[in-house]
Amino acid sequence: ERMQMLPDDARPAWMEGLSPRNLEEVLTQVILEAVETATSVQDYIDAQRAKGRDFDEVYSDVKPYLDHMSRPISEGLSGGEH
């Protein structure tokens, strides 16, 4: 509700035209994806580090995934992902 009460010039463009219900669904999905991504990446890094792999090497494995999951909300909306 707070985001919809922002003045037009402070509201992100991706929110335009979304009903309160759709906005809640998008934000819920984005938060869920962020938590799942963080958990998956941390589990992978921990497992690989336990095998003795260097952090930088392991990070290079997960960086493309992190980059994809860090895209702006507007990209996910236009691609139908959220």
KETIDO-649831 format. One record per residue (C-alpha): residue in three letters; x, y, z. Coordinates in steps of 0.1 Angstrom, whole numbers, padded with zeros to 4 digits, always signed. Layout:
! residues N
ALAXYZ...
***
This chain:
! residues 82
GLU+0000+0000+0000ARG+0028+0024+0008MET+0043+0022-0027GLN+0010+0031-0043MET+0007+0061-0021LEU+0040+0075-0033PRO+0037+0106-0055ASP+0038+0099-0092ASP+0074+0112-0096ALA+0086+0089-0068ARG+0068+0057-0080PRO+0088+0033-0102ALA+0077+0032-0138TRP+0071-0006-0137MET+0043-0001-0112GLU+0022+0019-0137GLY-0011+0002-0144LEU-0007-0025-0118SER-0036-0031-0094PRO-0029-0033-0057ARG-0033-0071-0060ASN-0010-0074-0089LEU+0016-0052-0072GLU+0015-0074-0041GLU+0019-0105-0063VAL+0049-0090-0081LEU+0066-0079-0049THR+0059-0113-0032GLN+0074-0131-0062VAL+0105-0109-0063ILE+0111-0113-0026LEU+0106-0151-0029GLU+0131-0153-0058ALA+0157-0132-0039VAL+0155-0155-0009GLU+0156-0186-0030THR+0186-0173-0050ALA+0205-0163-0018THR+0199-0197-0002SER+0208-0217-0033VAL+0240-0196-0040GLN+0251-0199-0004ASP+0245-0236-0003TYR+0265-0241-0035ILE+0294-0219-0023ASP+0295-0237+0010ALA+0296-0271-0007GLN+0322-0261-0032ARG+0344-0244-0005ALA+0341-0276+0016LYS+0356-0294-0014GLY+0386-0270-0012ARG+0377-0248-0042ASP+0389-0212-0041PHE+0362-0186-0034ASP+0369-0166-0066GLU+0366-0198-0087VAL+0333-0207-0071TYR+0320-0171-0074SER+0327-0172-0111ASP+0304-0202-0113VAL+0275-0184-0096LYS+0280-0149-0110PRO+0260-0153-0142TYR+0231-0166-0121LEU+0234-0137-0097ASP+0235-0113-0125HIS+0204-0127-0141MET+0185-0127-0108SER+0196-0092-0100ARG+0179-0077-0131PRO+0155-0048-0126ILE+0119-0057-0118SER+0108-0040-0150GLU+0128-0065-0171GLY+0111-0094-0154LEU+0076-0079-0160SER+0082-0073-0197GLY+0095-0108-0201GLY+0065-0123-0182GLU+0087-0137-0155HIS+0070-0121-0125
***
